[in-house]
């Protein structure tokens, strides 16, 4: 569904060129937001779980895009750059959350688990919820890799460009994450 | 890890993605007007700033700086009340030569006596000098 949405919009080169033209800046930015908002929002939501947090972070990502896009030199694709900004926002948000309340990984996972069970805008099957809760037991960076590969079906090359990690490292991280998640689910169901 | 589990249990409010671009645009307009206004309109900031302010105030009230500030003020007042002879005797005991002390006392008179005399200039000439001074700083 998301890929069809992307096809409705002009390509990124056109959007970038328009953004750098003063009288088309707002128009181009609006198209960039409409083109990528859903992918960015869902990428963030999977990491932070809560809708309000995801909403806040999505807005912050696009505010950063507005201020920093003029400096973007096209070393990577616009999509890769957007995902990198969103990933950094998520990881910083979770890091700050832990630091602010001096919580270990386990307690943040517990808080987010509660949100999966009883939070607003959560309405999936038990299996879907169990998988999300098992994912919360992974370290944040490993969870990002898992989400991109498993839910978004992204090629390793693309993930490697976003996270700036080697493809070999990503493959190892993903396989380890799958193994851990299977174990967590098996333990929960004993 | 079957395909059927690939769905997520999350949803969004009705019409969320239709309204999001407009909300982002509002943030940008606010930010362009005042970066602070946009910053404080973010939910996370709205929640944490009042708490942070209360904490800072509480820390300041119980901090040791309060008492050290009072102590400094008391020391300054006590020094001001010391007779000049005692100050001179202390300075000599600390190894200052009489010549050095004389130089200090000679140059510590009222400002109009100590500062070099400026040539008498008209208001227009002074204004011109001030304007030129600003221009020189710019370059």
Interface residues (C-beta under 8 A of the other chain):
Chain A: X26 X29 X30 X33 X34 X37 X38 X41 X42 X45 X46 X49 X51 X52 X53 X55 X56 X58 X59 X60 X62 X63 X66 X67 X100 X116 X121 X122 X123 X124 X125 X127 X128 X129 X131 X132 X150 X151 X178 X181 X182
Chain B: X1 X4 X5 X6 X7 X8 X9 X10 X11 X12 X13 X16 X17 X20 X21 X23 X24 X25 X27 X28 X31 X38 X42 X43 X44 X48
